Every structure is written in C-alpha cells, then in structure tokens.
Amino acid sequence: METIQRERGLKKDSHSVEVMSLAPTLHILYTCPFCWKVRGLVEYLGLDVNIVSVNGMKIKKEVAFAGDWGKVPVFTDEKGEFFVDSTPLLRHLDATYNSGKLAALGDKQRQDEWLNWADTKMSKATVPILYGTIGSALQTTTRISKIEKFGFFSRRLYAWAGFPVMWGIIAKKRVKKDGRKPKQLWHDLLTEFTDEHGEHSFFGGDSPDLVDFAVYGYMRSISPFPQFSLLQDHANGMEWYHRMEQTSQ
Ligand SMILES: N[C@@H](CCC(=O)N[C@@H](CS)C(=O)NCC(=O)O)C(=O)O
C-alpha cells in the first residue's frame, strides 16, 4: 500500500518541530463503490473521521496531495499519513483501530479468496446495473449530477455527456462480455455469497468480517439509485444487507 507523509499539520516554533494530531479524513465520491466499502467499516468501528466529498470531474487534482494515485478513497490518518486502495485500506483500518479483530475472524485463506472474489466479481456488476440500458444510464447520470459535488458547468456537462459514455462505451461492453442481464448477474452473485454463510448470519460468522464490508460497500453504492429495487427481491441478500445496516446503528 502506498503511504506518503503530508507536511500539513507540522507546527513550528523557535525551539522545536512538533507534529499536531489531525482528525483523520476520508476523501470520497458519494457514489463510488470502493469508498462505500471503507465508509461501512469506519461507521462500524465508530471512528471519528471527516468525510470529504471530491468533485467527480477533478478527482486527480483534489487528491493530488496523495501522489500520483489519482483515485478515491484516500484515507489520511491523524499523523497526516495517506493510505489508498479500498481493500488494503480495510485491512489497515482494522489492524490500526481494531487490533486486527476482523482479519482474525475465521480462516485467512478463505477471507483472502473472497475479498478477491468481491473485488473482481462484485466490482464488475455495479456498472451494468447502473448503466446497462439507455434508460438506466440516463437515470443514473442525472441522479449523480444531483448528489455529487460538482462545479456549476461541470454538473451540467456531466449530466449530458456522462451517460452516452457510460452506457454506450463502458456498460454495453461489460453486459455483452458477461452475457447475463445485469439483474441476473447480481442475483447470482448474492446467491453465491449468501450460500457461503451457511448457517451463520454473516460471511464472518456471528459478526461481519472484512469480506462482509467489501460486499456491503458494492451493494450499498447502488442504494441511492432506483435500480436498487432490482436487488431488493433477493430475499437472502436483503436479509443479510439489513443485518449489516443494523450492526452500525
Ligand atoms: N482499486 C481502487 C479503485 C478506486 C477507483 O477506481 N476509484 C474511482 C472512483 S469509483 C476513481 O477515483 N476513479 C478516478 C480515475 O480513475 O480517474 C480501490 O479499490 O480503491
């Protein structure tokens, strides 16, 4: 994982250089699935973290302080050190602020395999469900243009130019490659995931582990959109989702 020390927070006086303690921050895009993975864990652990929404048209510039990674989420800790990439970030937060208790739940190899499963399979299912048809792509970009932080012109530009790109280029290719309808793809993944829980309430057993937070993040990123209704008739998936919601209340 990349970490970079930031100079912000250094307080100088004539005798000494002292590092001030900063409130940790998490730079996010509201609709970014990778950011929701991390937000879920932050909420579950009850961490005091400032959430900073970036402008979707200027991500690289807004997180330039974290080097050339150029993506969200970026977590800055109380010492001004940066951490990027959502899955390594989940591990880092658990290790640093929770004594690694979630990583220690159950079999490590199983957890690693399923984290990888979430990051390869689930991550590819979010674009098709949000942009897989021309109607859903238009609904999604319109909604994003309302809820994300944008400048005056970039909001209008995104609302009109975003959807042909997402639908016409990216989503069409993904739907064609998978062959399944976006809803079917989600249902198959939720079945595969919840079947793996066996008799337990969560992937991690009686309480959630890092895999639960990864999958929860991908699913939660669909929740601000009308297409979430396509997932809501997956009974086991939704029961698990509601259990996840309750763990942070
Ligand atoms: N593997 C990264 C992916 C992060 C990512 O792709 N974030 C998107 C937002 S959903 C982003 O910042 N994209 C900006 C870009 O690629 O220019 C993670 O899990 O954190």
The ligand as a Gaussian input file, in Angstrom:
#p B3LYP/6-31G(d) Opt

LIG

0 1
 N       -8.807000      -0.275000      -6.675000
 C       -9.246000       1.024000      -6.217000
 C      -10.198000       1.622000      -7.235000
 C      -10.573000       3.054000      -6.883000
 C      -11.292000       3.745000      -8.039000
 O      -11.240000       3.307000      -9.208000
 N      -11.986000       4.853000      -7.734000
 C      -12.651000       5.613000      -8.760000
 C      -13.974000       6.172000      -8.275000
 S      -15.216000       4.922000      -8.123000
 C      -11.770000       6.808000      -9.109000
 O      -11.338000       7.521000      -8.236000
 N      -11.507000       6.995000     -10.398000
 C      -10.766000       8.128000     -10.854000
 C       -9.919000       7.806000     -12.051000
 O       -9.690000       6.608000     -12.315000
 O       -9.512000       8.757000     -12.699000
 C       -9.917000       0.858000      -4.856000
 O      -10.400000      -0.255000      -4.556000
 O       -9.896000       1.802000      -4.056000

